[in-house]
Amino acid sequence: MLHRYDTVIVGAGLAGMRAALEAKKGGSCCILTKVFPTRSHSGAAQGGIAAALGNAGEDDWTLHMFDTVKGSDYLADQDAVEILVREAPGTIIELEHMGVPFSRTPDGRIAQREFGGHLRQRACYAADLTGHVLLHTLYEQCLKEAVTFYPEYHVLSLVIAEGACRGVVALEILTGELHTFLARAVVFATGGYGRAFKITSNAHANSGDGLSILYRAGLPLEDMEFVQFHPTGFYPSGILVTEGARGEGAYIINGQGERFMKRYAPDRMELAPRDVTSRAIQTEIDQGRGINGGAYVHLDLRHLGPDKIMKSLPQILDLAMRFTGVDALKEPIPIQPTAHYSMGGIPTDNNGRVLLNHAGAVAQGLYACGECACVSVHGANRLGCNSLLDAVVFGTRAGRAVLADLPAIPRGDAPPDSEDAVRKELRLLLDREGNESLAAIRDDLQTGMQKNCGIFRSDSLLRAQLAAIGTLRGRFERVRLHDRGARFNTELMELIELRSLLDFTELIVRGALLRTESRGAHSRTDHPTRDDARWLTHSFARHTPEGPVCDYAPVRITRYEPKERKY
């Protein structure tokens, strides 16, 4: 089935919907999403969205920029960071005018709380439901502007004609039918890939499909070795406990009853950046100082008092009871680090145009924004609350780039065989014979990534994981599906998602193996120091017939020269 739009957006999170509001000004626009729009993972963000409003004390964009660059361990491109922080206050005001119900100070201003790595109170929040209210507000705005939604459509490939992106091919999950969406501009806003790891805060849908699609089409992926572990996931599920809990004053306690962050970040304590705090927690656990010697520590809210907890952290109170059986008003919450955010992704310029190579050439008609993209404003480690800001600021900029580019992009027709290759590929997946279990391969992959390419890495662990991925690829070819039907074949969807996971986990591991230093979230026990002389660079992994290869490009430094990072 053929559809025609001026702009097609893949993904219905904050970045995708904000891009849609801009692109719609230039003509017809639709959003394809494999889940219902308000189930997009942006809705799971809890703690806040950063901006130097100065409502809770003296602050300005230069301070926000320095905190972000330092937090990135100096790998962020500073021209992009300046855009992010300069545009942040206006972005918050715009969201407020759209109807976002931010929490308020007693005198009616937008409330701001502390957050890890930020030296000022700049996290604008709506209790601990910030992502939820942002997502619903933007969805309402998209409906108001007549953006068309196609929920439960799984995009499988790009339509390429005359060297330009001209659309996508998607599977309608309900019917099993293929649909070709022709467009003058295609925006990828497909989110992160936390499902590569066994313990993750990410939704089941976060399997990195968008990255795999572009990688298979010959486009590079940037900085894939940098994956952030959030310090506070519920034990054992990994579901997120917002950093806003620590912003409100919660303590992290080990099995000896210590606030142990004094050993790792004495000036910032629990509000150190996420990479520092996650390593500290994991170190305490590895050295036997978890609770009762176990694989978790405690997050203690009790001293905050019932009124503050119920007003500022109501969702955490509910989740703690649902997923751990703990009443956080009376008991500390068991927590562990959890795979959370991907700093790397699809390389773009500062306006969301996808890069063809590390030299800066752009792909015609193709854009990316949000967590699937790498601008790069987060470098080696993202500061809390900068993710929602990134999604909205660069979602807006990508939409405006589409708007500016559309007049020069001709309307085209789909190649007559645009669906043929996808249909053949699906048939091969459905008709396979073998005795391998899809679930077992996925579990082995996620368990191995958690163990060998997690918070702490080394040459031997990474080589073991690279070999394991090769073995898992062979096993993948022998998976036999039990459901061979067309309608709502979720098993087929899981197999396609597993293929995506296998694609980019190899890039994570290879990038981590090549980068012989420790920087931000990438921590090598055999190379424990940062090496600016060799590794103040972005990695670009691209597909070749012989396997992935990496090129490198320098970090763009405009204001702040790298120096030792202390908290």
Secondary structure, DSSP 8 states (H G I E B T S, - for coil): -EEE-SEEEE--SHHHHHHHHHHGGGS-EEEEESS-GGGSGGGG--S-EE----TTSS--HHHHHHHHHHHTTT-S-HHHHHHHHHHHHHHHHHHHHHT----B-TTSSB-EE--TT-SS--EE-STT-HHHHHHHHHHHHHHHTT-EEEETEEEEEEEEETTEEEEEEEEETTT--EEEEE-SEEEE-----GGGSSSBSS-TT-S-HHHHHHHHTT--EE-TT-EEEEEEEETTT--B--THHHHTT-EEE-TTS--GGGGT-TTTGGGS-HHHHHHHHHHHHHTT-SGGGSS-EEEE-GGG-HHHHHHH-HHHHHHHHHHH---TTTS-EEEEEEEEEES-BEEB-TTSEEESSTT--EEEEEEE-GGGEE-SSSTTS--TTHHHHHHHHHHHHHHHHHHHHGGGS------TTTTHHHHHHHHHHHT----B-HHHHHHHHHHHHHHHSSSSB-HHHHHHHHHHHHHHHHHHTTB--S---STT-HHHHHHHHHHHHHHHHHHHHHHHHH--S-BTTB-BTTB-S--HHHH-EEEEEE--TT--EEEEEE---SS--------
